Amino acid sequence: MISALELGNSRSKLTRFDMNGVPMGEARYFDAGDMQWQREIPSNDVLRIGNTSGVTLSAPWAEQVVTLSHPWPFDFDCSPDLGIDRCLAMLGASRLKFPELVEKQIAARATADNISVEAEATSLLVEK
């Protein structure tokens, strides 16, 4: 399973997906600063965090934060201040609108990085 967490300014949202990217159940919401989400994430899940709140996370949570410097299946030229939530929304929209193109780009980046397509997709918060 994949756990996706968005740490926002007013609240945090935790959503779990199966390995095909299908949401599993309802999203869980937590008040800003409420760290109870840590107890909700199974230890065997792939975890990716979008931290738009700027809260400082300790290990092992900090290693799961997706940033603009991570590999993306598209090229973009934007301000370094662009919120990661906007980039993740673009990734989701492009995957819905152009799924074959996104799959090809993920495969090309996986080949260039010499890793599996599954590893590349997981690093982007999407799963093949």
N, C-alpha and C positions, 0 to 999 in steps of 0.2 A: 504494500500500500504506500501511497504518497500522502504526507501531511504537508499542507501549505498554510503558512501562518503569515498574516499581514499585521504587523504592529503599527497601528495608526495613532494619530494624535488624540482622538477622542475614544477610540475603542480598538480592540484587537479581534481578528476574525480567524478562526481555525476551520479549515475544510479538509476532509480526507477524500482521496480519490483511489480508484482501483488502478492497476497498472496500465489500463487503456485510457486513463484520464477521465473516467466517468465518476462524478461525485457520488460518494457513499454516505447517505444520510444527510441530515441538515447541518449547515454551518453552525459553529458555536461562537458566541460573542462574549468578550470579556471587557470590562471597563479598562480604560487606560491605566497603566501601572499595575494592574492585576496580573500576577504571574502564575495564576492557577492553570493556565494553558499548558504549563510544563508537565503537569500530571496527566493530561489528556492525550499525550502523544505516545503511542506504543513504541517500545525500544527498537523494534524491528522495522519500523516505517522509514522510508526515505523522507527526510525533512528538508524543506526549503523555506526560508524566512525572507519576506520583504519588509524591511525596517524603515518605514517612512516617518516614524516617531522620533528617531534620533536617540532612543534609549540605548544605553550601553549594556550589552549582553556579555556574560562571562562564558568561558568554555564549559561545555561543548557547544552551546547555543550559537556563539559568535561565528563558529566555522560554517554554519549553515545559512548565513545571510547571503542573499544574491545581490550583487552589485553591478554597476555599469561596466566594470572591468572584466566581468565574466564573459565567456563566449556566448554570443547570441546567433540565432540562425538567419540573421539579416544584418546588413550594415546600416548604421545610422550615424548622422553627424548632428550632435545636439549639445546643448549646454551641459557641463558636468553637474549642474544643479538640478537637472531633470529628475523628477521623482521616479524611483524604481517601480512604483505602482503603475505609472504611465507606460513604462517599457513592458511590463508584464501584461497589461491590457492590450498593447500592440501585438505581443506574441500570441495571446489568445485569439484576438480578432484575425490575425493573419492565418493562424492554424485552422480556424473555422472557414474562412473565405477561400484560402488557397492551400488545402491540406497537402496536396501532392508536392507543391513547390517547397513548402516548409520541410517536408520529409526529405526531399532531395538536398536542401541546404544543410540539414542536420547530418545527413550521410556524408556530404562533402567535407564538412568541418570535422567529423569523426575520422575520416580518412586522413585529413591533414594533421590532426592531433594524434594519429596512430592509436585511437581507442575505439571501443565498440560503439555502434550507433546507440545502443541502450544506455551506455555510460554518458554519451554526449547528450542524449535527450533528457536523462535524469538530471544532468547538471543544469539544464535549462528549465526545470520545473515542469517538463512535459515527458511523457513516456510513450514510446512506440507501441 
